[in-house]
Amino acid sequence: MRCLGLLLLCVFNFVSAQDEGEILHAKRHKYDPNYRVNYFDKMIFKLDLNGDVDNYTIPNLNTTSYSESKFIPNQKTKLRLSFDYKFLGLFVSFSPDFFSNNETTYGKTKTLDLSFKFFYNDRLRQEVEYKKIKGFYLEHFDELVPIDLYPNLEIKTIGGKTFYILNNNFSYRAFENMTERQIRNAGSFIPSIGYYFNTLKSRRIDESEKSLIKVKSFDAILQYGYMYNFVLGKKWFTTLGFHPGIGLNNSKSYFYEEMIKRQTVLKSTNLNINFDVNFSLGYNNKNLFSGVKVNYKDYQYDSAKTAELINSKLFLDFFIGYRFNENKKIKKAFELFEKKIF
């Protein structure tokens, strides 16, 4: 009985220390702990299986005025591995070969996404990403036309997004990376600005027609969104979000005509009307979590001359993850970094 009493006492002290830590964290960041639980003492690993793969629309690939060409990668599914701890999130995405279609018909595509996401403070969030895709095929509406392969066509994107969460009691982390749990319904307006530099390079020169050899573009996107977390019992949740906005696109498309040995440049600066829609449904236990997300992005440019390297898409994301106890050495390194930076 004495041993049992000591064991219960240890458990009580451990739980009390956790509760005290959560209260201090909430007080420091000025939110009500009755709305959010932060897993600041957990190291979180997550695996995603998603269809977040881009198609790219390029104007005037051929000599026909205002025609459009859609380049499609031979990858429909990505694997994403992520690590989150305290204020920082690291992500890497890639498409394994076994997710590809017939490479003889559609060619081979290589993809790589790298990103990190962090909070300047509890409500100001920063995202930075690098994306590289090489190997596309050209979509033809006429099924009798053979598929045209562009194995050396390469597109790179470097960009980021900064946004601010207006409501302290809304947990964006509970939606994005599961480093928190929303324990009472809450929503928030979320203004944001995104900025993306894109480059396209092609080593292919067609002798009989105008060839696209390079595209450089920049997109700036302003959005004012709203998200709401619904708590469905003790362990289930769902999130809805809508983010309308306006954007500016500036692009230069470089073409080469082999027959006359001449390079031409098509310049354009255009507005786009855009919106994003988010939906998620998931299970969130103390350590184990999983679920599904649906994301839709719509970008409508006001000119057919725009090289759409950021475009409309709909994709699903299935995820599963686990929260592990923090490592003492990593904890010490993060705390030292936090004191110097924040």
C-alpha positions as CSV (number, residue, x, y, z in Angstrom):
1,M,0.0,0.0,0.0
2,R,2.9,2.3,0.8
3,C,4.4,1.8,-2.7
4,L,1.0,2.4,-4.3
5,G,0.7,5.7,-2.4
6,L,4.1,6.9,-3.5
7,L,3.3,6.0,-7.1
8,L,0.0,7.9,-7.0
9,L,1.8,10.9,-5.4
10,C,4.4,10.9,-8.3
11,V,1.7,10.7,-10.9
12,F,-0.2,13.6,-9.2
13,N,2.9,15.8,-9.1
14,F,3.7,15.1,-12.7
15,V,0.1,16.0,-13.9
16,S,0.2,19.1,-11.7
17,A,3.5,20.2,-13.2
18,Q,2.1,19.8,-16.7
19,D,-1.1,21.8,-15.8
20,E,1.0,24.5,-14.3
21,G,3.2,24.6,-17.4
22,E,0.2,25.0,-19.7
23,I,-1.2,27.8,-17.5
24,L,2.1,29.7,-17.6
25,H,2.3,29.2,-21.4
26,A,-1.3,30.6,-21.8
27,K,-0.5,33.5,-19.5
28,R,2.7,34.4,-21.4
29,H,0.9,34.3,-24.8
30,K,-2.3,35.9,-23.5
31,Y,-4.9,33.3,-24.4
32,D,-7.5,31.5,-22.4
33,P,-6.3,27.9,-21.5
34,N,-10.0,26.8,-21.6
35,Y,-9.8,27.2,-25.4
36,R,-6.4,25.8,-26.3
37,V,-3.9,23.2,-25.1
38,N,-0.4,23.6,-26.4
39,Y,2.0,20.6,-26.6
40,F,5.1,22.7,-26.0
41,D,6.9,19.8,-24.4
42,K,6.3,17.4,-27.2
43,M,8.3,16.6,-30.4
44,I,5.9,15.9,-33.2
45,F,6.4,13.7,-36.3
46,K,3.8,13.6,-39.0
47,L,3.4,11.7,-42.3
48,D,1.2,13.1,-45.1
49,L,0.0,11.5,-48.3
50,N,-1.4,14.2,-50.6
51,G,-2.1,15.2,-54.1
52,D,-0.6,18.7,-53.9
53,V,0.9,18.6,-57.4
54,D,0.9,21.6,-59.7
55,N,0.0,21.9,-63.4
56,Y,1.4,24.9,-65.2
57,T,-0.3,27.0,-67.9
58,I,1.9,28.9,-70.4
59,P,0.4,31.3,-73.0
60,N,1.5,31.4,-76.7
61,L,3.7,28.3,-76.7
62,N,2.9,27.9,-80.4
63,T,2.6,30.7,-83.0
64,T,-1.2,30.7,-82.7
65,S,-2.1,33.9,-80.9
66,Y,-3.4,33.6,-77.4
67,S,-3.2,29.8,-77.3
68,E,-2.4,28.1,-74.0
69,S,-0.3,25.0,-73.2
70,K,-0.8,23.1,-70.0
71,F,2.2,21.2,-68.7
72,I,1.5,18.3,-66.4
73,P,4.0,16.4,-64.2
74,N,3.9,12.6,-64.1
75,Q,3.2,12.6,-60.4
76,K,-0.2,12.7,-58.8
77,T,0.8,11.9,-55.2
78,K,3.4,13.1,-52.7
79,L,4.7,11.9,-49.4
80,R,5.5,14.6,-46.8
81,L,7.5,14.1,-43.6
82,S,7.4,16.8,-41.0
83,F,8.9,17.6,-37.6
84,D,7.5,20.2,-35.2
85,Y,8.8,21.3,-31.9
86,K,8.0,24.5,-30.0
87,F,8.0,27.4,-32.5
88,L,9.6,25.6,-35.5
89,G,8.3,23.2,-38.2
90,L,10.4,21.5,-40.8
91,F,8.9,19.8,-43.9
92,V,10.2,17.7,-46.8
93,S,8.1,16.4,-49.7
94,F,8.9,14.1,-52.5
95,S,7.1,11.8,-55.0
96,P,8.3,8.2,-55.1
97,D,8.6,6.5,-58.5
98,F,5.9,4.0,-57.7
99,F,3.3,6.8,-57.7
100,S,4.0,7.6,-61.4
101,N,2.0,6.6,-64.4
102,N,3.6,4.7,-67.3
103,E,6.9,6.5,-67.7
104,T,7.3,5.4,-71.3
105,T,4.1,7.3,-72.2
106,Y,4.1,10.2,-69.8
107,G,7.8,10.6,-69.1
108,K,9.6,10.8,-65.7
109,T,9.1,13.5,-63.1
110,K,11.3,14.4,-60.2
111,T,9.9,16.6,-57.4
112,L,11.3,18.1,-54.2
113,D,9.7,20.4,-51.7
114,L,11.5,21.9,-48.7
115,S,9.9,24.3,-46.2
116,F,10.1,25.6,-42.7
117,K,7.4,27.3,-40.7
118,F,7.7,29.2,-37.5
119,F,5.9,31.8,-35.3
120,Y,7.6,35.1,-34.5
121,N,5.2,35.2,-31.6
122,D,2.0,33.3,-30.7
123,R,-0.1,34.9,-33.6
124,L,2.4,36.1,-36.2
125,R,3.4,33.2,-38.4
126,Q,6.0,32.9,-41.2
127,E,6.2,30.2,-43.9
128,V,9.2,29.8,-46.3
129,E,9.2,27.2,-49.1
130,Y,11.4,25.9,-52.0
131,K,9.9,23.7,-54.7
132,K,11.5,22.1,-57.7
133,I,9.8,20.0,-60.4
134,K,11.5,18.5,-63.5
135,G,9.9,16.5,-66.2
136,F,6.5,17.2,-67.8
137,Y,4.2,16.2,-70.6
138,L,2.1,18.5,-72.7
139,E,-1.7,18.0,-72.4
140,H,-3.6,17.5,-75.7
141,F,-7.4,17.7,-75.9
142,D,-7.3,15.5,-79.0
143,E,-6.7,12.0,-77.8
144,L,-5.4,11.0,-81.3
145,V,-2.4,13.4,-80.9
146,P,0.6,11.7,-79.3
147,I,1.6,12.9,-75.8
148,D,4.5,15.4,-76.1
149,L,7.2,14.9,-73.5
150,Y,9.4,17.7,-72.0
151,P,11.8,15.7,-69.8
152,N,14.2,18.7,-69.3
153,L,11.5,21.3,-68.5
154,E,12.3,22.5,-64.9
155,I,10.3,24.8,-62.7
156,K,11.5,26.3,-59.4
157,T,9.6,28.3,-56.8
158,I,11.0,30.2,-53.9
159,G,8.5,32.0,-51.7
160,G,6.8,32.5,-48.5
161,K,3.7,33.6,-46.6
162,T,3.2,35.9,-43.6
163,F,0.0,36.0,-41.7
164,Y,-1.5,37.2,-38.4
165,I,-4.1,35.4,-36.3
166,L,-6.4,38.0,-34.8
167,N,-8.1,35.9,-32.1
168,N,-5.8,34.6,-29.4
169,N,-8.1,31.8,-28.5
170,F,-8.2,30.3,-32.0
171,S,-5.6,27.6,-32.6
172,Y,-4.2,27.6,-36.1
173,R,-1.6,25.0,-34.9
174,A,-4.5,22.6,-34.2
175,F,-5.3,22.7,-37.9
176,E,-1.9,22.9,-39.6
177,N,0.6,20.8,-37.6
178,M,-1.2,19.4,-34.6
179,T,1.1,21.0,-32.1
180,E,-2.0,22.2,-30.2
181,R,-5.5,21.0,-29.5
182,Q,-8.6,23.2,-29.7
183,I,-10.8,22.3,-26.7
184,R,-13.6,24.8,-27.2
185,N,-15.0,26.1,-30.5
186,A,-13.3,29.2,-31.8
187,G,-12.6,31.1,-35.0
188,S,-10.4,34.0,-36.2
189,F,-9.9,36.4,-39.1
190,I,-6.4,35.8,-40.7
191,P,-5.0,38.5,-43.0
192,S,-2.0,37.3,-45.0
193,I,0.5,38.2,-47.7
194,G,2.2,35.7,-50.0
195,Y,5.2,36.3,-52.3
196,Y,6.6,33.8,-54.8
197,F,9.4,33.9,-57.3
198,N,9.1,31.4,-60.1
199,T,11.5,30.3,-62.9
200,L,10.9,28.0,-65.8
201,K,13.7,26.6,-68.0
202,S,13.4,24.4,-71.0
203,R,16.3,23.0,-73.1
204,R,14.1,21.9,-75.9
205,I,14.2,23.8,-79.3
206,D,11.6,22.9,-82.0
207,E,12.8,23.6,-85.5
208,S,9.3,24.2,-87.0
209,E,7.7,26.4,-84.4
210,K,8.2,29.0,-81.7
211,S,9.8,27.4,-78.6
212,L,9.5,28.4,-75.0
213,I,12.9,28.5,-73.4
214,K,12.4,30.4,-70.1
215,V,9.8,32.1,-67.9
216,K,10.5,34.4,-64.9
217,S,7.5,35.5,-62.8
218,F,6.7,37.1,-59.5
219,D,3.3,36.8,-57.6
220,A,2.2,38.9,-54.7
221,I,-1.0,37.7,-53.1
222,L,-3.1,39.5,-50.4
223,Q,-5.8,37.6,-48.6
224,Y,-8.2,38.2,-45.7
225,G,-9.4,34.9,-44.5
226,Y,-11.5,33.4,-41.8
227,M,-11.1,30.0,-40.1
228,Y,-13.2,28.2,-37.5
229,N,-12.3,25.1,-35.4
230,F,-15.3,22.9,-34.3
231,V,-14.7,20.6,-31.4
232,L,-16.6,17.3,-31.9
233,G,-16.5,15.6,-28.5
234,K,-13.2,15.0,-26.7
235,K,-11.1,13.6,-29.5
236,W,-12.6,14.7,-32.8
237,F,-12.4,18.0,-34.6
238,T,-13.2,19.7,-37.9
239,T,-12.0,23.0,-39.4
240,L,-13.5,25.2,-42.1
241,G,-11.7,28.1,-43.7
242,F,-12.2,30.6,-46.6
243,H,-9.6,33.1,-47.8
244,P,-10.6,35.5,-50.5
245,G,-8.0,37.9,-51.9
246,I,-6.4,39.8,-54.8
247,G,-3.0,39.3,-56.3
248,L,-0.5,40.9,-58.7
249,N,1.5,38.8,-61.3
250,N,4.5,40.0,-63.3
251,S,6.0,37.6,-65.8
252,K,8.4,37.5,-68.7
253,S,8.2,34.6,-71.2
254,Y,11.2,34.0,-73.5
255,F,10.7,32.3,-76.9
256,Y,13.1,31.3,-79.6
257,E,12.3,30.7,-83.3
258,E,14.9,28.4,-84.8
259,M,14.0,29.1,-88.4
260,I,14.7,32.9,-88.2
261,K,17.2,32.6,-85.2
262,R,15.3,35.2,-83.2
263,Q,14.4,35.4,-79.5
264,T,11.3,37.3,-78.4
265,V,10.1,38.3,-75.0
266,L,6.5,38.5,-73.9
267,K,6.0,40.7,-70.8
268,S,2.8,41.0,-68.8
269,T,1.6,42.5,-65.5
270,N,-1.8,41.4,-64.4
271,L,-4.2,41.2,-61.5
272,N,-5.8,38.0,-60.2
273,I,-8.8,37.3,-58.1
274,N,-8.2,34.3,-55.8
275,F,-9.5,32.4,-52.9
276,D,-8.5,29.3,-50.9
277,V,-10.9,26.9,-49.1
278,N,-9.8,24.7,-46.3
279,F,-11.6,21.7,-44.7
280,S,-10.3,19.1,-42.3
281,L,-11.7,16.3,-40.2
282,G,-9.6,14.5,-37.7
283,Y,-8.9,12.5,-34.6
284,N,-6.7,14.1,-31.9
285,N,-5.8,12.0,-28.9
286,K,-3.1,13.0,-26.4
287,N,-0.3,11.6,-28.5
288,L,-1.7,9.9,-31.6
289,F,-3.6,11.9,-34.3
290,S,-4.8,11.4,-37.8
291,G,-7.3,12.8,-40.3
292,V,-8.0,14.2,-43.8
293,K,-7.8,17.7,-45.3
294,V,-9.3,19.1,-48.4
295,N,-7.8,22.2,-50.0
296,Y,-9.0,24.1,-53.0
297,K,-7.2,27.1,-54.5
298,D,-8.7,29.2,-57.3
299,Y,-6.7,31.9,-59.2
300,Q,-8.4,33.8,-62.0
301,Y,-6.0,36.0,-64.0
302,D,-7.3,38.9,-66.0
303,S,-5.2,38.2,-69.1
304,A,-4.6,35.2,-71.3
305,K,-0.9,36.4,-71.6
306,T,0.0,35.5,-68.1
307,A,2.3,32.6,-67.4
308,E,0.3,30.8,-64.7
309,L,3.0,29.3,-62.5
310,I,0.7,29.6,-59.5
311,N,-2.7,28.2,-60.5
312,S,-6.0,26.6,-59.4
313,K,-6.0,23.1,-57.9
314,L,-7.9,20.8,-55.7
315,F,-6.2,18.2,-53.5
316,L,-6.7,15.8,-50.6
317,D,-4.3,15.3,-47.7
318,F,-4.3,12.2,-45.5
319,F,-2.1,12.5,-42.4
320,I,-1.1,10.5,-39.3
321,G,1.3,11.5,-36.6
322,Y,2.6,11.0,-33.1
323,R,3.7,13.3,-30.2
324,F,6.9,12.1,-28.5
325,N,8.4,13.3,-25.2
326,E,11.0,16.0,-25.8
327,N,14.7,15.2,-25.9
328,K,16.7,17.0,-23.2
329,K,19.6,18.1,-25.4
330,I,17.3,19.4,-28.1
331,K,15.2,21.1,-25.5
332,K,18.2,22.9,-24.1
333,A,19.3,24.0,-27.6
334,F,15.9,25.4,-28.5
335,E,15.6,27.2,-25.2
336,L,19.0,28.9,-25.7
337,F,18.0,29.8,-29.3
338,E,14.6,31.3,-28.1
339,K,16.4,33.5,-25.5
340,K,18.7,34.9,-28.0
341,I,16.2,35.5,-30.9
342,F,12.9,36.2,-29.1
